[in-house]
Amino acid sequence: MPYDIVPVVQTAAGPTVSDAHLRAIWERLVAERKAEMVFYAGGISTAEQFVAFMRAPQIAACIAVDAARHPLIVGWLTNIDNAAAFAHYFVLGRPRRQAGWAMRDYWMDLRQADGTHLLDVLIGITPESHTLALRLLRLMGFTTIGTIPRYCNCVHAGGRQGGVISHYERRETRGPAQP
């Protein structure tokens, strides 16, 4: 099944994703009881806060959609600098490995004005209790490299817990091995 990635940006013709659509995504996230897990540090607890967050200039947000244009994964990059960025995401409904790969590949194919890749490395920090998210990161090809004790302030889960550090590094396509 093909998956498309829709960036959440403002174009000359208007936004690529309407505020109403973003509010509907928020309502679904709440209905699936995932909002407090996704925004574990607090700060995003209403649809309007979510819309403002997704449109913030320091957030590079996108949505993986299926052929019927249903949202499957919402992701965003932060701290884009030095060919690296922090990757964040949540899944709506059941996880779909290929949709995750599509989002990861979209991020890794972002280009600068001169045509060079914007990113070589994606970084994730995930609360250690989010075992499904950690499993999904591995399925997306991320490598876990360790845990920072008490890094994540999980206000909805009772306090601080370890932050599992994961990364995904660009794998350049190379020709066949030379003898």
Summary of the structure (lengths in Angstrom):
residues: 179
radius of gyration: 16.7
end to end distance: 38.1
largest distance: 59.2
contacts: 487
relative contact order: 0.14
helix: 28%
strand: 36%
